[in-house]
Amino acid sequence: MNQNSFLGLIEQSIRNHWDLPAMSDFQGKTLYFKDFAREIDMLHEYFNSAGIQRGDKIAICGKNSSHWAISFFATLSYGAVAVSILHEFEKESVQYIVDHSDSKMFFVDEAIWREIDETKIPKAETVLSLDDFSLLKVTSKEFKIFVSNSFSFFDKKYEKGFFVNDIAFRTDKPEELAVINYTSGTTSSPKGVMIPYRSLWSNTRFANDSLDFIHSGDNMICMLPMAHTYGLAFEVLNAISMGFHIHFLGKTPSPKVLLDAFARIKPKLVLAVPLIIEKIVIKNVFPKLQQGAAKTLIKIPLLNAVVYHKIRKSLIDVFGGNLVEVVIGGAALNADVEKFLRKIKFPYTVGYGMTECGPLISYSFWTEFKERSCGKVVDRMQVKIDSDDPQNVVGEILTKGTNLMLGYYKNEEATKAVFTEDGWLRTGDLGILDKDNVVFIRGRNKNMILGPSGQNIYPEEIEDKLNNSPYILESLAIEEKGKIIALIVPDTEVLKAENISPEQYNPVFDKEINAINAKLANYSKIASFRLQAEEFEKTPKRSIRRFKYQK
């Protein structure tokens, strides 16, 4: 086996874990690694019969499921290119991506397919259901006949069974295109990020080497979208390569669904976005600390250690009791929540990545993690800051290394714009890099507001303070005519519980803004606020589509 082959890693793991459970659908059946391998082999026969060639594109769009994973690994091991599409995209985006990517085959949830206008995806000759792999659209008569006779074909093929030596994945090349992943676009239409095999291998290898506290047979919950590189790399590729048992949630990860899943599955590792952690801490823990005895006890030095120890244990129990680490990614963690998690010694860490790096740029195990950072630059990657004093003066974060994409599919202009002449990727994020190669993010380049005397104002830092208010569900700090305006979505449930009527909202928020302004520098103080009736429009990654609200 080629040491740097991604498919080699996967094939070896399937062989090593043949009789172990590989994946289970929520309230559905469990597939063992041997079943997973046979299902992949069956899809290879489908591809062959449908006339799929090496290098052809196969699009996948659906909720997290075993069938999603089988389609993905079958595509790569056959030699085709997987086009992963977020199932939460509106139908116009899905149609655009299937067409723009030149996909010849399309795996899709039937609920999504019912919304699709077939005339908008003329290049997709074959459409298969992710629910049960049945045919939804076919242009080839030969393939239609093959599918209708497939039961007898596979009965004959597997007459003697399907054994470990029947799997033979091809050998991938490092620079070969593996996946096209379309970014969710907080600013514009989606761009197809071309991820090569070296990136999949390098991300998976790093996870294998760093997450040594989980072992084959351990449970993994897959709750992040598989069509997003963060969820794909660490809940799926890493899990399959190390023999974990993946449990696909297959439904929206609401706090109730998650708490039930944690209690049942008892994972050692949890991958989350800040929103999930903040909801659990802000809604469940903070209020209890403000009440009765707890409020007094945390002010007494010796007793507060006891209180914090109890809170830490109860929080670990929320995650099922076996937790070793929570990795948070996708956005910045609220500063007050982070401070609290540090105080109780909760095992969390914050990583940093982007689709263009498939996704990893930096990560540290929780015991090594520095507060407010995004961890240390990972193996085979480099980071530099575009500033005269990278340790102290904020500049754009630039990165290069094995994880890097090949470019944007059919978009030379965007590819050229995102790389420097000497091959560094412009991340669009602003930050500093300390002497230990640890990354600290200050904000997004395109979000930065220039203050009245040229000061850099990072709206994320203002929003962090706004979002700590119990009355604020979410917020945006924007610039209008040289002034900072706060757009606020009130938390109506909290306001209602405190008997605050809508007529009283303005004085309540005036008071909140005054308290927040006391903590802000003069040039970044909030001049006024506007209340929003609806939650902000978001990307499937739960980032607010800022450009819709910035005039």
Long-range contacts (C-beta under 8 A, 24 or more apart in sequence): 2-171, 4-174, 4-198, 4-201, 5-171, 5-172, 5-197, 5-201, 6-76, 6-172, 6-178, 6-197, 6-198, 6-200, 6-201, 6-204, 7-76, 7-77, 7-169, 7-170, 7-171, 7-172, 7-197, 8-169, 8-171, 8-172, 9-201, 9-204, 9-205, 9-208, 9-241, 10-73, 10-77, 10-169, 10-237, 10-240, 10-241, 11-77, 11-167, 11-168, 11-169, 13-240, 13-241, 13-242, 13-243, 14-167, 14-240, 15-164, 15-167, 16-216, 16-243, 17-216, 17-243, 18-164, 20-216, 20-217, 20-243, 20-245, 21-217, 21-245, 22-240, 22-245, 22-246, 23-66, 23-69, 23-245, 23-246, 23-247, 23-248, 24-66, 24-245, 24-246, 24-247, 24-248, 25-65, 25-66, 25-248, 25-250, 26-247, 26-248, 26-249, 26-250, 26-251, 26-261, 28-66, 28-250, 29-66, 30-245, 31-66, 33-243, 34-162, 34-164, 36-66, 36-69, 36-70, 36-73, 36-240, 37-162, 37-166, 37-167, 38-158, 38-162, 39-70, 39-74, 40-70, 40-73, 40-74, 40-77, 40-167, 41-162, 41-166, 41-167, 42-150, 42-154, 43-70, 43-71, 43-74, 43-75, 43-78, 43-133, 44-74, 44-77, 44-78, 45-146, 45-150, 45-153, 45-154, 45-157, 46-128, 46-133, 46-143, 46-146, 46-147, 46-150, 47-74, 47-75, 47-78, 47-80, 47-105, 49-142, 49-143, 49-146, 49-147, 50-105, 50-125, 50-126, 50-140, 50-143, 51-140, 51-143, 52-78, 52-80, 52-104, 52-105, 53-80, 54-78, 54-79, 54-80, 55-79, 55-80, 55-81, 55-177, 56-80, 56-81, 56-104, 56-105, 57-81, 57-83, 57-101, 57-102, 57-103, 57-104, 57-180, 58-82, 58-83, 58-103, 58-104, 58-105, 58-106, 58-107, 59-83, 59-85, 59-97, 59-98, 59-101, 59-103, 59-105, 59-106, 59-107, 59-108, 59-124, 60-84, 60-85, 60-106, 60-107, 60-108, 60-130, 60-227, 61-85, 61-86, 61-87, 61-89, 61-94, 61-98, 61-106, 61-107, 61-108, 61-109, 61-112, 61-130, 61-227, 62-87, 62-107, 62-108, 62-109, 62-112, 62-130, 63-87, 63-109, 63-250, 63-251, 64-222, 64-223, 64-225, 64-226, 64-231, 64-248, 64-249, 64-250, 65-130, 65-248, 65-250, 66-248, 67-107, 67-130, 67-131, 67-132, 67-133, 68-107, 68-130, 68-226, 68-248, 69-226, 69-236, 69-240, 69-246, 69-248, 71-107, 71-128, 71-130, 72-226, 72-232, 72-236, 73-240, 76-172, 76-178, 76-179, 77-169, 77-170, 78-170, 79-170, 80-105, 81-177, 81-178, 81-179, 81-180, 82-178, 82-179, 82-180, 83-179, 83-180, 83-181, 83-182, 83-192, 84-179, 84-180, 84-181, 84-182, 84-226, 84-227, 84-232, 85-182, 85-227, 86-182, 86-184, 86-225, 86-227, 86-228, 86-540, 87-112, 87-225, 87-227, 87-540, 88-225, 88-540, 89-184, 89-190, 89-540, 91-115, 91-116, 91-117, 93-182, 93-189, 93-190, 95-120, 95-121, 96-189, 96-190, 97-182, 97-190, 97-192, 98-123, 98-124, 99-123, 100-192, 100-409, 100-410, 101-180, 101-182, 101-192, 101-409, 108-136, 110-136, 172-197, 173-197, 174-198, 174-201, 175-406, 177-406, 179-358, 180-409, 181-227, 181-228, 181-229, 181-232, 181-355, 181-358, 183-355, 184-228, 184-539, 184-540, 184-541, 184-543, 185-539, 186-539, 186-543, 186-544, 186-545, 186-546, 186-547, 187-446, 187-546, 187-547, 188-547, 191-408, 191-409, 191-411, 191-414, 192-408, 192-409, 192-410, 192-411, 193-355, 193-356, 193-405, 193-408, 193-409, 194-405, 194-406, 194-407, 194-408, 194-409, 195-229, 195-358, 195-405, 195-406, 196-405, 196-406, 198-402, 199-357, 199-358, 199-402, 199-403, 199-404, 199-405, 200-233, 200-237, 200-358, 201-402, 202-358, 202-379, 202-380, 202-401, 202-402, 202-403, 203-233, 203-237, 203-358, 203-359, 203-360, 203-403, 204-233, 204-237, 204-238, 204-241, 205-379, 206-360, 206-363, 206-378, 206-379, 206-380, 207-233, 207-234, 207-237, 207-238, 207-241, 207-242, 208-238, 208-241, 208-242, 209-379, 210-363, 210-365, 211-238, 211-242, 211-269, 211-325, 213-268, 213-269, 213-324, 213-325, 214-242, 214-244, 214-268, 214-269, 214-324, 215-242, 215-243, 216-242, 216-243, 216-244, 217-243, 217-244, 217-245, 218-244, 218-245, 218-267, 218-268, 219-244, 219-245, 219-247, 219-265, 219-266, 219-267, 219-268, 220-244, 220-245, 220-246, 220-247, 220-267, 220-269, 221-247, 221-249, 221-261, 221-262, 221-265, 221-267, 221-270, 222-246, 222-247, 222-248, 222-249, 223-249, 223-253, 223-258, 223-261, 223-271, 223-272, 224-271, 224-272, 224-273, 224-330, 225-540, 225-541, 228-355, 228-540, 228-541, 229-353, 229-355, 229-358, 229-359, 230-271, 230-329, 230-330, 230-353, 230-359, 231-271, 233-358, 233-359, 233-360, 234-271, 234-327, 235-271, 255-279, 255-280, 255-283, 259-318, 262-318, 262-319, 262-320, 263-320, 264-320, 265-320, 266-320, 266-321, 266-322, 267-319, 267-320, 267-322, 267-323, 268-322, 268-323, 268-324, 268-325, 269-323, 269-324, 269-325, 269-326, 269-327, 270-319, 270-323, 270-325, 270-326, 270-327, 271-326, 271-327, 271-329, 272-326, 272-327, 272-328, 273-328, 273-329, 273-330, 273-331, 273-541, 273-542, 274-328, 274-330, 274-331, 274-332, 274-333, 274-334, 274-337, 275-331, 275-542, 277-326, 277-328, 277-333, 277-337, 277-341, 277-348, 278-333, 278-334, 278-337, 278-467, 280-315, 280-318, 281-315, 281-337, 281-340, 281-341, 282-334, 282-337, 282-470, 284-318, 285-311, 285-315, 285-340, 286-340, 308-343, 308-344, 308-345, 309-344, 311-344, 312-344, 312-345, 312-346, 315-344, 315-346, 316-346, 316-347, 323-347, 325-349, 325-365, 325-366, 326-366, 327-351, 327-363, 329-353, 329-359, 330-541, 330-542, 330-543, 331-541, 331-542, 331-543, 332-441, 332-460, 332-464, 334-464, 334-467, 334-468, 335-372, 335-464, 335-465, 335-468, 336-464, 336-468, 338-371, 338-372, 339-371, 342-371, 349-375, 350-374, 350-375, 351-375, 352-429, 352-439, 352-441, 354-427, 355-405, 356-404, 356-405, 356-418, 356-425, 356-427, 357-381, 357-399, 357-401, 357-403, 357-404, 357-405, 357-425, 358-403, 358-405, 359-403, 360-403, 361-397, 361-399, 361-403, 361-427, 361-439, 362-438, 362-439, 364-438, 370-434, 370-436, 370-438, 372-440, 373-434, 373-438, 373-439, 373-440, 374-431, 374-438, 374-439, 374-440, 374-441, 375-438, 375-439, 376-436, 376-437, 376-438, 376-439, 377-433, 377-437, 377-438, 377-439, 378-403, 383-433, 383-437, 383-439, 384-424, 384-433, 385-431, 385-432, 385-433, 387-432, 390-432, 390-433, 391-432, 391-433, 391-434, 391-435, 392-432, 393-432, 394-430, 394-431, 394-432, 394-442, 394-456, 395-430, 395-431, 395-432, 396-426, 396-427, 396-428, 396-429, 396-430, 396-445, 397-427, 397-429, 397-430, 397-431, 397-433, 397-439, 397-441, 398-424, 398-425, 398-426, 398-427, 399-424, 399-425, 399-427, 400-424, 400-425, 430-456, 430-458, 447-546, 449-477, 449-478, 449-479, 449-484, 451-523, 451-524, 452-482, 452-523, 453-523, 455-521, 455-523, 455-524, 457-484, 457-523, 457-524, 459-484, 461-524, 462-486, 462-516, 462-520, 462-524, 462-526, 465-516, 465-519, 465-520, 466-512, 466-516, 469-512, 469-516, 470-494, 471-495, 471-500, 471-508, 471-509, 471-512, 472-512, 473-535, 474-535, 474-536, 474-544, 476-536, 476-544, 476-546, 476-549, 477-526, 478-546, 478-549, 478-550, 478-551, 479-550, 480-551, 483-527, 483-528, 484-524, 484-525, 484-526, 484-527, 485-526, 485-527, 485-528, 485-529, 485-530, 486-513, 486-526, 486-528, 486-529, 486-530, 487-529, 487-530, 487-532, 487-536, 487-549, 488-529, 488-530, 488-531, 488-532, 489-531, 489-532, 489-534, 489-535, 489-536, 490-531, 505-531
